[in-house]
């Protein structure tokens, strides 16, 4: 058995999805709840337990990056006790999660150096391929193919239903952050496309970036999905006033059409195959409710702003 640690919540999710969690011995503080009940958190963050606003979080991360300081740290005695053969890390974002450089500095002190495997997808296709990389590193590559076959069936089911209904793509925006406002990037525009939408403010296969409010007003999305990275639905509602207080807010087509939705981050910014497929199924139901029914298990993962007000 290959002993591994996952320093990425998305990797941890896929390890559990593929039934390989017996190989997993260490995780991060942000990993899925089930993993935290069963595994030891090796990666910690100085922000744990603090309730900061979006603007405060953005400012703190930006300052730390500018000063070359790490917000994440490794419990080195615990890591040495686990003595993993493989550690999954990432190089996609050194702000949201611990990166390979920080991990490498921690493992350099271990008597036996583990293999560091960076899982850093840019596109939706990359995310699917990462499941194979993970399973292969654990000597169980065949498990990944069975997993992906099932996930692909779900995606094809959405696409086929939308095609049969002859839907027209909806003009969409998905926000990855509220203050400042960030558009969506990487695989999220691909999710939107498969769900029957198009986000012309997005950055497919690239980083999300700050997007000015006047640009959003001119774009005037028909559907607005708000899913800040790391935020649950309830957490996002605490700061929704940042948007609703803007004078042009009520003039947006999405607001007039009662098509503003607050969604759980894990279906979009957590890059595990199953959660992103959940996101595709949810988005398709939000964009085209006459063609797609949102699965019952996802109905607690989002809220309509209009229903909330009612």
URZI-V108725 format. One record per pair of residues at least 12 apart in sequence whose C-alpha atoms are under 8 Angstrom apart, sorted by the first residue. I is the first residue (numbers start at 0). GAP is how many residues later the second one is. D is the distance in whole Angstrom. If there is no record, write none. Layout:
# URZI-V108725
I|GAP|D, I|GAP|D
This chain:
# URZI-V108725
0|22|7, 0|137|8, 1|21|6, 1|83|7, 1|84|8, 1|136|6, 1|137|7, 2|20|5, 2|21|6, 2|22|7, 2|80|8, 2|81|5, 2|82|5, 2|83|7, 2|135|8, 3|19|6, 3|20|5, 3|21|6, 3|22|7, 3|80|5, 3|81|6, 3|82|5, 3|83|6, 3|84|8, 3|134|8, 4|19|6, 4|20|6, 4|21|4, 4|22|6, 4|79|6, 4|81|6, 4|82|5, 4|83|6, 5|18|7, 5|20|6, 5|21|5, 5|22|7, 5|81|6, 5|82|5, 5|83|7, 6|19|8, 6|20|6, 6|21|5, 6|36|7, 6|80|7, 6|81|6, 6|82|5, 6|83|8, 6|91|7, 7|19|8, 7|20|7, 7|23|7, 7|80|7, 7|81|6, 7|82|7, 7|89|7, 7|90|8, 8|18|8, 8|19|7, 8|21|6, 8|22|4, 8|23|6, 8|261|7, 9|21|8, 9|260|5, 9|261|5, 9|262|5, 10|77|7, 10|108|8, 10|123|8, 10|260|8, 10|261|6, 11|15|7, 11|19|7, 11|20|7, 11|23|7, 12|18|8, 12|19|7, 12|259|6, 13|117|7, 13|258|6, 13|259|7, 13|260|8, 14|119|8, 14|120|8, 16|130|8, 16|257|8, 17|125|6, 17|126|7, 17|129|6, 19|115|8, 22|115|8, 23|15|8, 24|14|6, 24|15|7, 24|57|7, 24|59|8, 25|13|6, 25|14|5, 25|15|6, 25|16|6, 25|53|8, 25|56|7, 26|12|7, 26|13|6, 26|14|5, 26|15|6, 26|16|7, 27|12|8, 27|13|5, 27|14|6, 27|15|5, 27|16|6, 28|12|5, 28|13|7, 28|14|6, 28|15|6, 28|16|8, 41|32|6, 41|33|5, 41|34|8, 41|36|7, 41|37|6, 42|29|7, 42|30|6, 42|31|5, 42|32|6, 42|55|8, 43|28|6, 43|29|5, 43|30|6, 43|31|7, 44|26|6, 44|27|4, 44|28|6, 45|25|6, 45|26|7, 46|24|8, 52|186|8, 53|123|8, 53|124|7, 53|125|5, 53|126|8, 53|185|8, 54|124|5, 54|125|7, 57|121|8, 57|122|8, 60|34|6, 64|30|8, 69|32|8, 71|25|7, 71|26|6, 72|25|8, 72|29|8, 73|29|8, 73|32|7, 75|30|7, 75|31|8, 79|30|6, 79|31|8, 82|29|7, 82|31|8, 83|30|6, 84|28|8, 84|29|5, 84|30|6, 85|28|5, 85|29|5, 85|30|6, 85|31|7, 85|51|8, 86|27|7, 86|28|6, 86|29|5, 86|30|6, 87|28|6, 87|29|5, 87|30|6, 87|31|7, 88|14|8, 88|27|7, 88|28|6, 88|29|5, 88|30|6, 89|27|8, 89|28|5, 89|29|5, 89|30|5, 90|27|6, 90|28|7, 90|29|6, 91|28|5, 91|29|7, 91|30|8, 99|16|7, 99|18|7, 103|12|8, 120|65|8, 120|150|8, 121|64|5, 121|65|6, 121|83|5, 121|84|6, 122|63|5, 122|64|4, 122|67|7, 122|81|7, 122|82|5, 123|62|8, 123|63|5, 123|64|8, 123|66|6, 123|67|7, 126|144|6, 126|145|7, 126|146|6, 127|20|7, 127|145|6, 130|13|6, 130|17|8, 130|142|8, 131|12|5, 131|13|7, 147|125|8, 150|122|7, 150|123|7, 150|126|7, 153|123|7, 154|39|8, 154|122|7, 154|125|7, 154|126|8, 157|36|8, 157|37|7, 157|122|8, 157|123|7, 157|126|7, 157|134|7, 158|35|6, 158|36|7, 158|37|8, 160|130|7, 160|131|7, 161|33|8, 161|34|7, 161|129|6, 161|130|7, 164|126|6, 166|29|7, 166|121|7, 166|124|8, 167|28|7, 168|27|5, 168|28|5, 168|29|6, 169|26|7, 169|27|5, 169|28|6, 169|52|7, 169|53|7, 169|117|7, 170|26|6, 170|27|5, 170|28|6, 170|29|8, 170|50|5, 170|51|5, 170|52|7, 171|25|6, 171|26|6, 171|27|5, 171|28|8, 171|49|5, 171|50|6, 171|51|5, 171|52|6, 171|53|8, 172|25|8, 172|26|5, 172|27|8, 172|28|7, 172|29|8, 172|48|6, 172|50|7, 172|51|5, 172|52|6, 173|25|7, 173|28|8, 173|50|6, 173|51|5, 173|52|6, 173|53|7, 174|49|8, 174|50|6, 174|51|5, 174|52|6, 174|53|6, 175|32|7, 175|50|7, 175|51|6, 175|52|4, 175|53|6, 175|93|8, 176|49|8, 176|50|7, 176|51|4, 176|52|6, 177|50|7, 177|61|8, 177|62|8, 177|64|7, 177|65|8, 178|63|7, 179|30|6, 179|31|8, 180|29|6, 180|30|6, 180|31|7, 180|32|8, 181|26|6, 181|27|5, 181|28|4, 181|29|5, 182|18|6, 182|19|6, 182|20|8, 182|25|5, 182|26|6, 182|27|7, 182|28|6, 183|17|8, 183|18|5, 183|19|6, 183|20|8, 183|23|8, 183|24|5, 183|25|8, 184|17|6, 184|18|4, 184|19|5, 184|20|6, 184|21|5, 184|22|5, 184|23|4, 184|24|8, 185|17|7, 185|18|5, 185|19|4, 185|20|5, 185|21|6, 185|22|7, 186|17|6, 186|18|6, 187|16|7, 187|80|6, 187|81|8, 188|13|6, 188|14|7, 188|15|5, 189|14|7, 190|85|7, 190|86|8, 190|88|7, 190|89|5, 191|88|7, 191|91|7, 191|92|8, 193|86|7, 193|90|8, 194|85|5, 194|86|7, 194|88|6, 194|89|4, 194|92|7, 195|88|6, 195|91|7, 195|92|8, 196|90|7, 200|15|8, 200|18|8, 216|31|7, 216|35|7, 219|32|6, 219|33|6, 219|34|8, 220|31|7, 220|32|6, 220|33|6, 221|30|8, 221|31|5, 221|32|4, 221|35|7, 221|37|7, 222|30|8, 222|31|5, 222|36|5, 222|37|6, 222|38|8, 222|64|7, 223|30|6, 223|35|6, 223|36|5, 223|37|6, 224|35|6, 224|36|5, 224|37|6, 224|38|7, 225|34|8, 225|35|6, 225|36|5, 225|37|6, 226|35|6, 226|36|5, 226|37|6, 226|38|5, 226|41|8, 227|37|6, 228|36|5, 228|37|8, 228|40|6, 229|35|6, 229|36|7, 229|39|8, 230|33|7, 230|34|6, 231|31|7, 231|32|5, 231|33|6, 232|29|6, 232|30|6, 232|31|5, 232|32|8, 232|68|7, 232|69|6, 232|70|7, 235|26|7, 236|25|8, 257|46|8, 257|47|7, 257|48|6, 258|27|8, 258|45|7, 258|46|8, 258|47|8, 259|44|6, 259|45|6, 259|46|7, 260|41|7, 260|42|6, 260|43|5, 260|44|6, 261|40|5, 261|41|5, 261|42|6, 261|43|7, 262|38|6, 262|39|4, 262|40|7, 263|37|5, 263|38|6, 266|12|5, 277|20|7, 280|13|7, 280|14|8, 281|12|6, 281|13|8, 281|16|7
